[in-house]
Amino acid sequence: MTNPFKAAIQTELAPSPVGPYNQAVIVGEWLFCSGQIALDPTTGAMIGEGDVALEAVQVLKNLLAVVSAAGAKASDVVKTTIYLVDLKDFELVNKIYAETFGEGTSPARACIQVSALPKGGKIEIDCIAYISKKNS
């Protein structure tokens, strides 16, 4: 039985999932975004050639494309999780992250070091956003 309060979000402005999941799922007024890596949405190729800064910019671009497709914006994001292959990249990623989420009330956040990410990426970010009726 299909849940009428749950819907998949899909946009061509972010890469297609690399597995059996959706870019995001909206349930009521809550948006749950899958993790994004630095894939070019058009070609499916990794961006950055191992440069974590370039990857972080693309990851955030992809993530916000999904958020936007659901009718929300960066200021509606309430929680993020950053996955880094090397926590030594934290300071650099934090500066790039602040450019996206630094104004207003920044989202709650966790940052975790992982042993590996899909496609050899150095960073992945997922998020949860609140989509109020005023955004619709």
Sine and cosine of phi, psi and omega as CSV:
sin_phi,cos_phi,sin_psi,cos_psi,sin_omega,cos_omega
0.00,0.00,0.73,-0.69,-0.02,-1.00
-0.99,0.14,0.66,-0.75,0.04,-1.00
-1.00,0.08,0.89,-0.45,-0.04,-1.00
-0.94,0.33,-0.20,0.98,-0.01,-1.00
-0.99,-0.13,0.06,1.00,-0.05,-1.00
-0.81,-0.58,0.74,-0.67,-0.01,-1.00
-0.60,-0.80,0.57,-0.82,0.06,-1.00
-0.99,0.17,0.57,-0.82,0.09,-1.00
-0.94,-0.34,0.72,-0.69,-0.01,-1.00
-0.62,-0.78,0.74,-0.67,0.09,-1.00
-0.66,-0.76,0.58,-0.81,0.07,-1.00
-0.98,0.21,-0.13,0.99,0.01,-1.00
-0.99,0.12,-0.04,1.00,0.11,-0.99
-0.76,-0.65,0.39,-0.92,-0.04,-1.00
-0.90,0.44,0.52,-0.86,0.12,-0.99
-0.91,0.41,0.53,-0.85,0.03,-1.00
-0.85,0.52,0.53,-0.85,0.02,-1.00
-1.00,-0.08,0.21,0.98,0.00,-1.00
-0.38,-0.92,-0.17,-0.98,-0.05,-1.00
-0.99,0.13,0.93,0.37,0.03,-1.00
-0.47,-0.88,0.14,-0.99,0.02,-1.00
-0.98,-0.21,0.36,-0.93,0.09,-1.00
-0.86,0.50,-0.61,0.79,0.05,-1.00
-0.31,-0.95,0.31,-0.95,0.10,-1.00
-0.75,-0.66,0.74,-0.68,0.05,-1.00
-0.96,-0.26,0.75,-0.67,0.03,-1.00
-0.77,-0.64,0.93,-0.36,-0.07,-1.00
0.88,0.48,-0.86,-0.51,0.00,-1.00
-0.98,-0.22,0.25,0.97,-0.04,-1.00
-0.91,-0.41,0.72,-0.70,0.02,-1.00
-0.92,-0.39,0.82,-0.57,0.01,-1.00
-0.92,-0.39,0.95,-0.30,-0.05,-1.00
-1.00,-0.08,0.74,-0.67,0.11,-0.99
-0.91,0.41,0.34,-0.94,0.05,-1.00
-0.90,0.45,0.63,-0.78,0.06,-1.00
-0.93,-0.37,0.65,-0.76,0.14,-0.99
-0.92,-0.40,0.01,-1.00,-0.15,-0.99
-0.99,0.11,0.81,0.59,0.06,-1.00
-1.00,0.00,0.66,-0.75,0.13,-0.99
-0.95,0.30,0.82,-0.57,-0.05,-1.00
-0.90,0.43,-0.42,0.91,-0.04,-1.00
-0.99,0.13,-0.72,0.69,-0.10,-0.99
-0.99,-0.16,-0.38,0.92,-0.07,-1.00
0.99,0.16,0.05,1.00,0.00,-1.00
-0.99,0.11,0.51,-0.86,0.08,-1.00
-0.93,0.36,0.62,-0.79,0.05,-1.00
-0.98,-0.18,0.58,-0.82,0.19,-0.98
0.97,-0.25,-0.29,0.96,0.01,-1.00
0.74,0.68,0.68,0.73,0.04,-1.00
1.00,0.03,-0.03,1.00,0.03,-1.00
-0.99,0.10,0.94,-0.34,-0.10,-1.00
-0.88,0.48,-0.53,0.85,0.02,-1.00
-0.91,0.42,-0.72,0.69,0.03,-1.00
-0.90,0.43,-0.62,0.78,0.05,-1.00
-0.90,0.44,-0.70,0.72,-0.03,-1.00
-0.87,0.49,-0.67,0.75,0.03,-1.00
-0.87,0.49,-0.71,0.71,-0.01,-1.00
-0.93,0.36,-0.64,0.77,0.03,-1.00
-0.86,0.51,-0.73,0.68,0.00,-1.00
-0.92,0.40,-0.61,0.79,0.07,-1.00
-0.88,0.48,-0.72,0.69,0.02,-1.00
-0.89,0.46,-0.72,0.69,-0.04,-1.00
-0.88,0.48,-0.71,0.71,-0.02,-1.00
-0.95,0.32,-0.42,0.91,0.11,-0.99
-0.91,0.42,-0.64,0.77,0.03,-1.00
-0.93,0.36,-0.70,0.71,0.04,-1.00
-0.84,0.54,-0.71,0.70,0.00,-1.00
-0.90,0.45,-0.64,0.77,0.01,-1.00
-0.88,0.48,-0.41,0.91,0.02,-1.00
-1.00,0.01,-0.02,1.00,0.02,-1.00
1.00,-0.01,0.33,0.95,-0.02,-1.00
-0.88,-0.48,-0.02,-1.00,0.03,-1.00
-0.63,-0.77,0.08,-1.00,-0.07,-1.00
-0.82,0.57,-0.62,0.79,-0.03,-1.00
-0.93,0.36,-0.21,0.98,0.04,-1.00
-1.00,0.02,-0.16,0.99,0.01,-1.00
-0.96,0.29,0.80,-0.60,-0.05,-1.00
-0.95,-0.32,-0.32,0.95,-0.03,-1.00
-0.47,-0.88,0.70,-0.71,0.11,-0.99
-0.76,-0.65,0.41,-0.91,0.18,-0.98
-0.77,-0.64,0.80,-0.61,0.04,-1.00
-0.96,-0.28,0.76,-0.64,0.06,-1.00
-0.92,-0.38,0.87,-0.50,0.00,-1.00
-0.88,-0.48,0.66,-0.75,0.10,-1.00
-0.95,0.31,-0.47,0.88,-0.02,-1.00
-0.66,-0.75,0.91,-0.41,0.00,-1.00
-0.90,0.43,-0.21,0.98,0.10,-1.00
-0.90,0.43,-0.32,0.95,0.02,-1.00
-1.00,0.09,-0.03,1.00,-0.10,-0.99
-0.83,0.56,-0.76,0.65,-0.07,-1.00
-0.87,0.49,-0.71,0.70,0.02,-1.00
-0.90,0.44,-0.73,0.68,0.02,-1.00
-0.89,0.45,-0.63,0.77,0.00,-1.00
-0.86,0.50,-0.63,0.77,0.03,-1.00
-0.90,0.43,-0.69,0.72,0.01,-1.00
-0.92,0.39,-0.68,0.74,0.03,-1.00
-0.86,0.51,-0.69,0.73,-0.03,-1.00
-0.88,0.47,-0.50,0.87,0.05,-1.00
-0.91,0.42,-0.48,0.88,0.00,-1.00
-1.00,0.00,-0.69,0.72,-0.15,-0.99
-0.89,-0.45,0.20,0.98,-0.13,-0.99
-0.97,0.23,-0.35,0.94,-0.03,-1.00
-1.00,-0.03,0.52,-0.86,0.03,-1.00
0.95,0.32,-0.54,-0.84,0.02,-1.00
-1.00,0.03,0.96,-0.28,0.02,-1.00
-0.92,0.40,0.49,-0.87,0.02,-1.00
-0.91,0.42,0.43,-0.90,0.23,-0.97
-0.90,0.44,0.45,-0.89,-0.13,-0.99
-0.45,-0.89,0.52,-0.85,0.19,-0.98
-0.81,-0.58,0.51,-0.86,0.07,-1.00
-0.74,-0.68,0.81,-0.59,-0.13,-0.99
-0.79,-0.61,0.70,-0.72,0.13,-0.99
-1.00,0.07,0.72,-0.69,0.00,-1.00
-0.83,-0.56,0.33,-0.95,-0.04,-1.00
-0.98,0.20,-0.48,0.88,0.00,-1.00
-0.29,-0.96,0.36,-0.93,0.05,-1.00
-0.76,-0.65,0.34,-0.94,0.02,-1.00
-0.82,0.57,0.55,-0.84,0.07,-1.00
0.87,0.50,0.32,0.95,0.02,-1.00
0.97,0.26,0.28,0.96,-0.01,-1.00
-0.90,0.43,0.35,-0.94,0.02,-1.00
-0.98,-0.22,-0.24,0.97,-0.05,-1.00
-0.51,-0.86,0.58,-0.81,0.13,-0.99
-0.63,-0.78,0.60,-0.80,0.04,-1.00
-0.70,-0.71,0.70,-0.72,0.17,-0.99
-0.86,-0.51,0.16,-0.99,0.00,-1.00
-0.38,-0.92,0.24,-0.97,0.15,-0.99
-0.82,-0.58,0.71,-0.70,0.02,-1.00
-0.78,-0.63,0.48,-0.88,0.08,-1.00
-0.98,-0.21,0.82,-0.57,0.00,-1.00
-0.94,-0.34,0.98,-0.18,-0.02,-1.00
-0.97,0.23,0.29,-0.96,0.01,-1.00
-0.87,0.50,-0.49,0.87,-0.02,-1.00
-0.92,0.39,-0.39,0.92,0.01,-1.00
-0.99,0.16,-0.34,0.94,-0.09,-1.00
-0.96,0.29,0.00,0.00,0.00,0.00
